[in-house]
């Protein structure tokens, strides 16, 4: 059961709910991204107010910090999954990469990965 005290608490509960459903190395990578990046950068923002622009800034920030393309891609996979789980549990109406944002995010991925 998910008890939403703060966005940070929900995300921590979400990642714990995946333990045993993912292989150990994937779960550890998800948890590391959530613990070291998502919570410090977004934990204070109400989930319903988190915007695509916030995520795009995050991806630009970690890219500028020199994280590998693979790491940035992992962030682009994990963070939307966490946000989608809040929608599935009816904690928010839509997440920051929902509907129009998905197309914008895909375009930004193409631009980042392939310079398109």
N, CA, C and O atoms as a DFTB+ gen file, in Angstrom:
464 C
 N C O
     1  1       0.841      -1.189       0.000
     2  2       0.000       0.000       0.000
     3  2       0.878       1.241       0.000
     4  3       1.904       1.284       0.679
     5  1       0.471       2.250      -0.764
     6  2       1.218       3.487      -0.864
     7  2       0.577       4.543       0.019
     8  3      -0.608       4.847      -0.115
     9  1       1.363       5.091       0.909
    10  2       0.913       6.198       1.739
    11  2       1.720       7.403       1.304
    12  3       2.945       7.415       1.425
    13  1       1.040       8.412       0.801
    14  2       1.718       9.561       0.217
    15  2       1.906      10.652       1.262
    16  3       1.005      11.460       1.491
    17  1       3.070      10.676       1.893
    18  2       3.387      11.748       2.827
    19  2       3.983      12.927       2.054
    20  3       3.576      14.073       2.246
    21  1       4.920      12.644       1.205
    22  2       5.551      13.641       0.344
    23  2       5.854      12.966      -0.987
    24  3       5.826      11.739      -1.072
    25  1       6.144      13.749      -2.033
    26  2       6.560      13.111      -3.282
    27  2       7.772      12.203      -3.078
    28  3       7.858      11.129      -3.674
    29  1       8.702      12.637      -2.239
    30  2       9.885      11.818      -1.969
    31  2       9.500      10.482      -1.360
    32  3      10.042       9.446      -1.745
    33  1       8.570      10.493      -0.416
    34  2       8.139       9.256       0.224
    35  2       7.443       8.338      -0.765
    36  3       7.673       7.129      -0.748
    37  1       6.594       8.888      -1.629
    38  2       5.930       8.043      -2.621
    39  2       6.959       7.358      -3.505
    40  3       6.883       6.150      -3.731
    41  1       7.922       8.124      -4.006
    42  2       8.915       7.566      -4.918
    43  2       9.749       6.500      -4.210
    44  3      10.091       5.480      -4.807
    45  1      10.073       6.733      -2.951
    46  2      10.802       5.702      -2.183
    47  2       9.959       4.432      -2.058
    48  3      10.476       3.324      -2.202
    49  1       8.667       4.593      -1.792
    50  2       7.785       3.428      -1.684
    51  2       7.655       2.737      -3.040
    52  3       7.622       1.509      -3.118
    53  1       7.581       3.536      -4.108
    54  2       7.477       2.964      -5.452
    55  2       8.692       2.109      -5.767
    56  3       8.558       0.983      -6.247
    57  1       9.873       2.638      -5.499
    58  2      11.080       1.876      -5.835
    59  2      11.161       0.605      -4.996
    60  3      11.587      -0.437      -5.494
    61  1      10.758       0.678      -3.740
    62  2      10.748      -0.523      -2.899
    63  2       9.759      -1.558      -3.429
    64  3       9.998      -2.760      -3.311
    65  1       8.651      -1.100      -4.011
    66  2       7.657      -2.036      -4.553
    67  2       8.193      -2.819      -5.751
    68  3       7.647      -3.862      -6.109
    69  1       9.261      -2.317      -6.366
    70  2       9.855      -2.993      -7.523
    71  2      10.906      -4.029      -7.141
    72  3      11.330      -4.833      -7.970
    73  1      11.322      -3.999      -5.872
    74  2      12.336      -4.962      -5.425
    75  2      11.779      -6.373      -5.622
    76  3      10.673      -6.681      -5.177
    77  1      12.544      -7.211      -6.283
    78  2      12.107      -8.579      -6.563
    79  2      11.371      -8.707      -7.896
    80  3      11.222      -9.813      -8.417
    81  1      10.908      -7.583      -8.451
    82  2      10.240      -7.614      -9.757
    83  2      11.228      -7.342     -10.884
    84  3      10.974      -7.687     -12.038
    85  1      12.353      -6.722     -10.546
    86  2      13.417      -6.432     -11.501
    87  2      14.639      -7.249     -11.126
    88  3      14.771      -7.680      -9.980
    89  1      15.536      -7.468     -12.082
    90  2      16.774      -8.124     -11.685
    91  2      17.530      -7.172     -10.759
    92  3      17.313      -5.961     -10.786
    93  1      18.406      -7.725      -9.955
    94  2      19.060      -6.970      -8.885
    95  2      19.799      -5.747      -9.423
    96  3      19.682      -4.663      -8.852
    97  1      20.547      -5.896     -10.497
    98  2      21.325      -4.756     -11.004
    99  2      20.421      -3.649     -11.527
   100  3      20.729      -2.472     -11.344
   101  1      19.312      -3.997     -12.174
   102  2      18.371      -2.968     -12.648
   103  2      17.733      -2.247     -11.472
   104  3      17.631      -1.021     -11.468
   105  1      17.302      -3.017     -10.466
   106  2      16.690      -2.387      -9.301
   107  2      17.674      -1.448      -8.620
   108  3      17.303      -0.341      -8.230
   109  1      18.919      -1.873      -8.471
   110  2      19.928      -1.022      -7.835
   111  2      20.150       0.255      -8.627
   112  3      20.338       1.322      -8.042
   113  1      20.130       0.162      -9.941
   114  2      20.314       1.343     -10.792
   115  2      19.107       2.274     -10.662
   116  3      19.281       3.485     -10.520
   117  1      17.898       1.737     -10.707
   118  2      16.689       2.543     -10.509
   119  2      16.762       3.271      -9.165
   120  3      16.541       4.479      -9.084
   121  1      17.074       2.520      -8.126
   122  2      17.114       3.083      -6.778
   123  2      18.162       4.193      -6.681
   124  3      17.927       5.225      -6.052
   125  1      19.304       3.977      -7.300
   126  2      20.372       4.979      -7.267
   127  2      19.944       6.268      -7.970
   128  3      20.232       7.360      -7.479
   129  1      19.273       6.159      -9.093
   130  2      18.790       7.343      -9.812
   131  2      17.755       8.083      -8.975
   132  3      17.793       9.309      -8.871
   133  1      16.835       7.335      -8.383
   134  2      15.807       7.959      -7.546
   135  2      16.433       8.636      -6.332
   136  3      16.112       9.783      -6.021
   137  1      17.319       7.929      -5.652
   138  2      17.921       8.445      -4.407
   139  2      18.856       9.622      -4.648
   140  3      18.825      10.604      -3.907
   141  1      19.692       9.527      -5.684
   142  2      20.718      10.557      -5.865
   143  2      20.318      11.689      -6.797
   144  3      20.945      12.748      -6.784
   145  1      19.294      11.484      -7.598
   146  2      18.916      12.528      -8.564
   147  2      17.474      12.992      -8.428
   148  3      17.214      14.184      -8.267
   149  1      16.521      12.037      -8.495
   150  2      15.119      12.455      -8.490
   151  2      14.733      13.136      -7.187
   152  3      14.204      14.247      -7.206
   153  1      14.986      12.496      -6.067
   154  2      14.562      13.052      -4.780
   155  2      15.237      14.394      -4.488
   156  3      14.543      15.337      -4.107
   157  1      16.564      14.524      -4.650
   158  2      17.164      15.836      -4.384
   159  2      16.675      16.942      -5.323
   160  3      16.553      18.096      -4.911
   161  1      16.398      16.598      -6.575
   162  2      16.007      17.618      -7.550
   163  2      14.509      17.894      -7.597
   164  3      14.097      19.019      -7.882
   165  1      13.690      16.882      -7.320
   166  2      12.253      17.033      -7.503
   167  2      11.423      16.730      -6.257
   168  3      10.213      16.956      -6.266
   169  1      12.025      16.233      -5.207
   170  2      11.296      15.817      -4.016
   171  2      10.480      16.914      -3.363
   172  3       9.493      16.633      -2.683
   173  1      10.879      18.158      -3.561
   174  2      10.169      19.297      -2.953
   175  2       9.021      19.811      -3.811
   176  3       8.212      20.612      -3.344
   177  1       8.940      19.360      -5.062
   178  2       7.901      19.831      -5.990
   179  2       6.703      18.886      -5.884
   180  3       6.867      17.674      -6.026
   181  1       5.502      19.416      -5.638
   182  2       4.333      18.523      -5.651
   183  2       4.259      17.794      -6.997
   184  3       4.448      18.407      -8.047
   185  1       3.988      16.509      -6.965
   186  2       3.998      15.713      -8.192
   187  2       3.075      16.286      -9.264
   188  3       3.411      16.262     -10.448
   189  1       1.930      16.795      -8.864
   190  2       0.985      17.348      -9.837
   191  2       1.518      18.621     -10.494
   192  3       1.028      19.015     -11.552
   193  1       2.501      19.261      -9.893
   194  2       3.054      20.503     -10.441
   195  2       4.355      20.288     -11.201
   196  3       4.871      21.221     -11.817
   197  1       4.887      19.086     -11.166
   198  2       6.111      18.785     -11.890
   199  2       5.835      18.891     -13.385
   200  3       4.896      18.281     -13.894
   201  1       6.653      19.664     -14.078
   202  2       6.424      19.935     -15.500
   203  2       7.513      19.306     -16.358
   204  3       8.608      19.002     -15.886
   205  1       7.186      19.122     -17.619
   206  2       8.146      18.592     -18.575
   207  2       9.411      19.445     -18.589
   208  3      10.515      18.913     -18.701
   209  1       9.262      20.745     -18.479
   210  2      10.420      21.637     -18.460
   211  2      11.352      21.309     -17.292
   212  3      12.572      21.383     -17.437
   213  1      10.790      20.950     -16.141
   214  2      11.616      20.552     -14.997
   215  2      12.479      19.338     -15.350
   216  3      13.662      19.284     -15.016
   217  1      11.872      18.377     -16.022
   218  2      12.612      17.172     -16.407
   219  2      13.657      17.485     -17.462
   220  3      14.780      16.987     -17.385
   221  1      13.305      18.305     -18.448
   222  2      14.265      18.663     -19.482
   223  2      15.472      19.395     -18.884
   224  3      16.609      19.172     -19.300
   225  1      15.216      20.264     -17.911
   226  2      16.324      20.950     -17.228
   227  2      17.209      19.947     -16.494
   228  3      18.435      20.057     -16.503
   229  1      16.572      18.976     -15.865
   230  2      17.323      17.935     -15.156
   231  2      18.220      17.179     -16.133
   232  3      19.405      16.984     -15.860
   233  1      17.668      16.752     -17.268
   234  2      18.462      16.001     -18.235
   235  2      19.618      16.844     -18.763
   236  3      20.727      16.341     -18.943
   237  1      19.359      18.121     -19.011
   238  2      20.432      19.018     -19.468
   239  2      21.506      19.180     -18.388
   240  3      22.699      19.217     -18.690
   241  1      21.078      19.275     -17.152
   242  2      22.011      19.444     -16.031
   243  2      22.931      18.229     -15.893
   244  3      24.142      18.378     -15.731
   245  1      22.351      17.023     -15.956
   246  2      23.192      15.841     -15.788
   247  2      24.082      15.621     -17.009
   248  3      25.192      15.104     -16.887
   249  1      23.595      16.011     -18.178
   250  2      24.424      15.920     -19.382
   251  2      25.603      16.876     -19.255
   252  3      26.740      16.506     -19.549
   253  1      25.336      18.109     -18.815
   254  2      26.399      19.106     -18.647
   255  2      27.402      18.681     -17.573
   256  3      28.577      19.045     -17.632
   257  1      26.931      17.909     -16.594
   258  2      27.809      17.438     -15.521
   259  2      28.727      16.316     -15.999
   260  3      29.616      15.882     -15.267
   261  1      28.510      15.847     -17.229
   262  2      29.388      14.840     -17.800
   263  2      28.929      13.406     -17.641
   264  3      29.704      12.483     -17.891
   265  1      27.667      13.192     -17.225
   266  2      27.180      11.825     -17.138
   267  2      27.108      11.221     -18.536
   268  3      26.867      11.928     -19.515
   269  1      27.313       9.936     -18.618
   270  2      27.347       9.265     -19.915
   271  2      25.968       9.281     -20.581
   272  3      24.945       9.487     -19.928
   273  1      25.971       9.058     -21.890
   274  2      24.721       8.979     -22.641
   275  2      23.843       7.860     -22.073
   276  3      22.629       8.021     -21.953
   277  1      24.454       6.739     -21.729
   278  2      23.705       5.625     -21.158
   279  2      23.025       6.003     -19.852
   280  3      21.888       5.604     -19.600
   281  1      23.716       6.767     -19.024
   282  2      23.135       7.203     -17.755
   283  2      21.975       8.153     -17.997
   284  3      20.938       8.043     -17.343
   285  1      22.135       9.079     -18.923
   286  2      21.059      10.016     -19.241
   287  2      19.856       9.242     -19.782
   288  3      18.718       9.536     -19.416
   289  1      20.090       8.278     -20.629
   290  2      18.990       7.450     -21.152
   291  2      18.283       6.706     -20.025
   292  3      17.058       6.588     -20.028
   293  1      19.041       6.213     -19.077
   294  2      18.450       5.507     -17.945
   295  2      17.553       6.452     -17.150
   296  3      16.463       6.067     -16.727
   297  1      18.005       7.675     -16.950
   298  2      17.171       8.671     -16.271
   299  2      15.885       8.890     -17.057
   300  3      14.802       8.970     -16.476
   301  1      16.004       8.987     -18.367
   302  2      14.844       9.219     -19.226
   303  2      13.880       8.038     -19.223
   304  3      12.716       8.190     -19.597
   305  1      14.337       6.891     -18.817
   306  2      13.464       5.720     -18.711
   307  2      12.854       5.596     -17.315
   308  3      11.658       5.341     -17.180
   309  1      13.658       5.772     -16.300
   310  2      13.211       5.527     -14.923
   311  2      12.255       6.602     -14.423
   312  3      11.204       6.281     -13.867
   313  1      12.597       7.853     -14.609
   314  2      11.778       8.935     -14.043
   315  2      10.354       8.918     -14.592
   316  3       9.417       9.010     -13.798
   317  1      10.135       8.804     -15.911
   318  2       8.747       8.712     -16.385
   319  2       7.986       7.493     -15.845
   320  3       6.780       7.575     -15.612
   321  1       8.677       6.371     -15.646
   322  2       8.010       5.201     -15.068
   323  2       7.520       5.499     -13.657
   324  3       6.407       5.132     -13.280
   325  1       8.366       6.167     -12.889
   326  2       7.966       6.525     -11.522
   327  2       6.765       7.454     -11.553
   328  3       5.825       7.282     -10.778
   329  1       6.790       8.431     -12.441
   330  2       5.675       9.377     -12.530
   331  2       4.397       8.707     -13.020
   332  3       3.305       9.022     -12.546
   333  1       4.530       7.790     -13.963
   334  2       3.345       7.097     -14.463
   335  2       2.690       6.278     -13.368
   336  3       1.468       6.125     -13.348
   337  1       3.488       5.755     -12.463
   338  2       2.904       4.968     -11.377
   339  2       2.028       5.826     -10.471
   340  3       1.089       5.312      -9.861
   341  1       2.314       7.119     -10.371
   342  2       1.458       7.999      -9.568
   343  2       0.102       8.192     -10.241
   344  3      -0.918       8.330      -9.567
   345  1       0.097       8.200     -11.561
   346  2      -1.156       8.326     -12.308
   347  2      -1.969       7.038     -12.153
   348  3      -3.176       7.084     -11.919
   349  1      -1.309       5.908     -12.283
   350  2      -1.999       4.623     -12.158
   351  2      -2.649       4.461     -10.787
   352  3      -3.691       3.818     -10.659
   353  1      -2.041       5.033      -9.785
   354  2      -2.580       4.941      -8.426
   355  2      -3.520       6.101      -8.098
   356  3      -3.967       6.259      -6.962
   357  1      -3.807       6.909      -9.127
   358  2      -4.741       8.033      -9.013
   359  2      -4.314       9.060      -7.955
   360  3      -5.148       9.661      -7.278
   361  1      -2.993       9.242      -7.834
   362  2      -2.467      10.262      -6.940
   363  2      -2.380      11.612      -7.639
   364  3      -2.463      12.668      -7.012
   365  1      -2.211      11.545      -8.958
   366  2      -2.263      12.746      -9.794
   367  2      -3.010      12.376     -11.071
   368  3      -3.150      11.201     -11.412
   369  1      -3.488      13.414     -11.773
   370  2      -4.250      13.215     -13.010
   371  2      -3.373      12.782     -14.177
   372  3      -3.693      11.836     -14.897
   373  1      -2.272      13.485     -14.347
   374  2      -1.336      13.165     -15.415
   375  2       0.052      13.573     -14.974
   376  3       0.224      14.464     -14.142
   377  1       1.035      12.907     -15.546
   378  2       2.394      13.224     -15.135
   379  2       3.058      14.166     -16.133
   380  3       2.490      14.488     -17.177
   381  1       4.242      14.593     -15.801
   382  2       4.946      15.615     -16.578
   383  2       5.280      15.178     -17.995
   384  3       5.494      16.028     -18.860
   385  1       5.330      13.893     -18.255
   386  2       5.633      13.430     -19.607
   387  2       4.437      12.763     -20.268
   388  3       4.596      11.984     -21.208
   389  1       3.252      13.063     -19.783
   390  2       2.026      12.514     -20.335
   391  2       1.644      13.224     -21.633
   392  3       1.991      14.389     -21.824
   393  1       0.960      12.561     -22.489
   394  2       0.326      13.047     -23.713
   395  2       1.279      13.917     -24.531
   396  3       2.205      13.385     -25.144
   397  1       1.082      15.235     -24.558
   398  2       1.904      16.114     -25.381
   399  2       3.369      16.022     -24.983
   400  3       4.261      16.094     -25.828
   401  1       3.600      15.866     -23.709
   402  2       4.960      15.800     -23.217
   403  2       5.727      14.613     -23.749
   404  3       6.943      14.694     -23.924
   405  1       5.040      13.501     -24.013
   406  2       5.725      12.330     -24.539
   407  2       6.348      12.653     -25.885
   408  3       7.493      12.280     -26.142
   409  1       5.604      13.348     -26.757
   410  2       6.148      13.718     -28.054
   411  2       7.312      14.684     -27.897
   412  3       8.328      14.550     -28.579
   413  1       7.172      15.658     -27.002
   414  2       8.256      16.610     -26.767
   415  2       9.479      15.909     -26.199
   416  3      10.610      16.213     -26.578
   417  1       9.249      14.966     -25.284
   418  2      10.362      14.248     -24.692
   419  2      11.057      13.386     -25.739
   420  3      12.286      13.324     -25.767
   421  1      10.290      12.720     -26.600
   422  2      10.891      11.914     -27.662
   423  2      11.734      12.795     -28.580
   424  3      12.831      12.401     -28.976
   425  1      11.228      13.993     -28.923
   426  2      11.995      14.905     -29.762
   427  2      13.274      15.336     -29.071
   428  3      14.322      15.433     -29.710
   429  1      13.199      15.597     -27.767
   430  2      14.409      16.019     -27.061
   431  2      15.399      14.863     -26.962
   432  3      16.609      15.087     -26.979
   433  1      14.902      13.622     -26.857
   434  2      15.795      12.457     -26.846
   435  2      16.498      12.349     -28.190
   436  3      17.710      12.138     -28.240
   437  1      15.746      12.493     -29.287
   438  2      16.360      12.429     -30.607
   439  2      17.401      13.523     -30.784
   440  3      18.475      13.287     -31.336
   441  1      17.079      14.715     -30.314
   442  2      18.017      15.840     -30.430
   443  2      19.275      15.548     -29.624
   444  3      20.388      15.786     -30.093
   445  1      19.096      15.026     -28.398
   446  2      20.244      14.747     -27.544
   447  2      21.074      13.591     -28.107
   448  3      22.293      13.703     -28.239
   449  1      20.413      12.493     -28.435
   450  2      21.129      11.290     -28.831
   451  2      21.672      11.357     -30.260
   452  3      22.740      10.818     -30.551
   453  1      20.926      12.024     -31.151
   454  2      21.289      11.968     -32.554
   455  2      21.478      13.326     -33.214
   456  3      21.777      13.394     -34.407
   457  1      21.311      14.401     -32.467
   458  2      21.502      15.731     -33.013
   459  2      20.440      16.136     -34.026
   460  3      20.671      17.024     -34.847
   461  1      19.271      15.488     -33.974
   462  2      18.189      15.770     -34.928
   463  2      17.406      16.975     -34.480
   464  3      16.453      17.376     -35.148
